Every structure is written in C-alpha cells, then in structure tokens.
Amino acid sequence: MSGFRQLFNGIFLVNGRICTKNLVQGINVYGERLFSENGSEYREWVPFRSKLAAAVKKNLKTVPINNAAKVLYLGIAEGTTASHVSDIIGNDGLIVGIDISEKTMRKLLGICEQRKNIIPIIADANQPDRYVESLEHIKFDIIFQDVSQKNQVDILRKNAEIFLKPNGFALLALKAKSISSTSNVKNIFEVQEIELKKHFKIIERVNLEPFEKDHMFYVLQKL
C-alpha cells in the first residue's frame, strides 16, 4: 500500500501523516482529519497538539504502549493525546485520567462518553493518596505524565511507587520553565535527570522543539 506503514504498535504513517486507527469511526476529537486506508479509518495525530505525537515526529524510537495496556494519565486535560492512546490500547485497554481542572474535565467527559476505555478522575496528581482508593489497587503498565508543576519529577515518582508495575514504563513530558523560569534550560534538564535516575532507567529522551518550547520527552522504565 503506497503511503502507508506502521511505525509502532497502533501508530501509523498515512501519506506522510502520523495517525492512529480510529476506535470510534466517523468521529474526530479536536478537528483532526480522518483518512480511509484498506477499509479502516485513521485519525491524524497532530504534533503541534500532542507532545507524544511531537516526540514520534522527532524520531522517538520507543513507544511502549500496547493493545490492552493499562495507562495512568497524569494531566489528561481535554484528552487530545489520550484519545489517540485510547485508539492504540483498544477496547480491552484502560486509561485512568487524572486532572485537577474541572473546566478541562467537562470537555473530556464528552470524549469518555464515546470512548469507554477512558475513566476521568478530578484530582491533584501531586496527591496520589487522595485517589488511590478509587483505583482499587490497579497496577498500571504505563504512566503518562504531562503536568506543569514545579515538582514534576517528584509527582511521577510518587505515582510510580504506588501504581506502576515492576519494570513498568513512564512517558514524561518535562516542561523546564514550570520548574524554573530563570534557570538555564539545559541545566534544568540535567538536574532533573539526576533525580529521574534514582528511580527510573532513562531509555530515551527527545527535545520537542519546534513543536514545544523548552520541553524534553522521556521514555523511562521503573527500577
């Protein structure tokens, strides 16, 4: 098939555009284009709208999200990236999305009505003890984190200790300027990586320029 190839599990390149196979046919989420190929429908995954798509566009080599995976999504917001992860994991998978903003949750609830593999929880990702009972001791294959708080690495550590399976993976979109608005960005990443290495193996890192300014995307594995 000309113009079609698989990049990762559930992630495809269709006519030069990163796409996922649409779990809810005929319906897009954020105005993205839909494509038909070989009898299936695909949704364009726009790198300027999603940090994971930006990382893939920047030649990320590792995307450890499989069909039927359980994903804890910290900072799910309106669900743009989560909707594509929903495509990848399929109906046998699960996304539990944590976000503190009631405003963004209202948009997400509309997506959850169509995508039954996403469960939203209004909570502060910095306080996992507040939602641990809601998750009934689920152990997740993957934690995806995209939060704009100063202690981003500590938030990931706390959640990984409680919820992430042994040797499970974490995908971290680290925003330097949320950690310090005055420090050198390169130095910020170096310091944060020292902390990350205490709890995770850094499998891969990708700078998200020009899609996101002052962001590094990490693929991590729990030690």
N, C-alpha and C positions, 0 to 999 in steps of 0.2 A: 504493500500500500504506500503509494508515494505521499510524502509529507506527514507520515505517522510513525512514531516509535515510542516505546516505553522507556522512561528514564529511571523510575523506581517503582516499587510496588504501588499501584494505584495512581501513579503520576505519569503523564504522557506529554509528548510534544506533538501537537497537531498543527501542521502548516506553520511551524516556527513559533507557536504559542504554547506556553505551559498550560496544561489542562488537567482536570480530574473528571472521571466518569460520573455523570450526574446521577445521584441517588434518587432524586425527585424529578423525573423527566418533565420537561417543558417549563420548569420554574427556575429562574435565576434568583440571586440573593441580593446583589448590590449593583445591578445593572451590567454585569459581565455578559459577554457574548456566549451564545450556545452554538456548538458545532455538531453535526452528524458525521459519523465515520463508521463504515462497516456495520450499520444497523444499530449503533449505540450513540448516545448523546453525551457530549463533553462540555464542561464549563471552563471558559478561560480563567486562569488564575493570575491575576494582575499583580506584578511585582511591586508596583507603587502603592498597592493597597494591602499587601501582606508581607510580613518580614520573612516568613518561611519561603514564600514564592521568590522573594528577592534573593534569599540565600541560594535557592536552586538555580536561579538565573546567574548568580555569581559562581557557578560551578561547584556547589556543595556536592561532596562525594558520598555522604552518608545521610540517609533519611530512614531511621529505624522504626517506621510506622507500618504495621502490617494489618492485613484484614483481621477483624475481630479483636483488635487491640483495645485495651482499657487505657484511656488517656485522662489525666487530671490537668485541666487547662486553667492556669492562674492568670487572671487578667483577660478573660474571654471577650470583654467589651461587647460590641454589637454582633460578633460571631462571624465576621468576614473570613478569617483564616480557619476558624473552627468548622465552618460549613464545608470547606474543602477537605479538612481532616475527616469530617463525617463521611464524605464520599469515599475516602481511602479505606476507612475501617469497616464500612458497610453496616448492614442491619444487625450483624452479630457482635459488633463492637459497641463501645460506650465512651462518651465524653461527659465528664462532670466539669462544668464550667463555673469558676468562681470569679465574681466581680463585686466590687463594693458600690458601684453606681447603679441606683435604681433607674435612672434615665436610660442608660445603655441596655439594661436588662429588659426594658419594655420592648425594644427592637428585637432582642434575642429571643424573647418569648414567642414572637411570630415565627421565627425560624424553627424553634423547637416544636411547634405545632405540626410542621411539615416533616421534620427530621426527628424521629422518635429515639434516635441514639444519642441525643444531647439532653442532659439534665442540668438546668441552671440553678445556682445557689447564690443568693445575695450574702456576701460575707467579705471580710478583710483577709486577704491571703497571708497577711503578716500575723494572723492569729489562728493557725490551723486547729488549735484545741477547741475553737468555737464551732467547727463543723465536722470534727472527727466522728461524732456520734451519728450525724446524718449520713455518713458514708458507710456505716455498718462494717467497718474494718476491711473495706475493699483494699486490695493491693493492686497498684497500677503498674502497667508495663512502661508507661511513659509519663513524665511531667513536662508540659509545655508552659513556659513562663514568659509573659510579656507585661511587666508592671513597671510603672515609672515612679519607683520609690528609691530612696537613698540606700536602703539596705537590701538591694535586690538579691545579692548572693546569700545573705542570711535567710531571706524568705524562702529561697529554693532549698537551702539546707534543712530548714525546719520541716518543710513539707515532705522532702525526700526521706527524712528519718522516719516519719510516720507512715507515709503512703506508698513509697516507691518499693517495688520488689527488689530483692537482692540482684545485683548486676543489671538493674533496670536502667533505662536511658532518660536523660533530661535534654530538652531543647530550650536554650536560654537566649532570648533577645535582650542583650545588655545595653542599656542606654547610659552613656558616660555622663551626660550633662545632668541627669537626675541624681547622680552620685555627688558630683561637684560641678558647679557652674564656672569655677575659676581655675581649676587644675588643668594641666596638660592632658589631653585625651589619651595619648599613648601611655602616659604614666598611670592614669586611672585604670586602663585595661590591665596593665602589668600587675598592679596591686591586687585587683580583683581576681586575677588568675592565680596568684599565690594562695588566696583564700579558697578558690574553687578546688585547687589540687589537694587540699586537706580532706576533701570528701568525695571527689569525682576524678575519674580519668578524663582528660581533655582529648577527645577523639579528633575533633576538627574545629576550626574557627574560621569564620568568613566575615570580612568587613563589608557592610551593607551599602557603602557608597556606590553609586549616586542615588540609590533608592531611598535610603535613610541616612541622615547625617549623624555622625558620632555614635553609631551602633555597631556592635560586634555580635555575631550569631555563633553560638557554641553548640556543638553536639557533645554530650557528656555521658559517662557511664558511672553509676554508683559504685564506690569502692566497698 
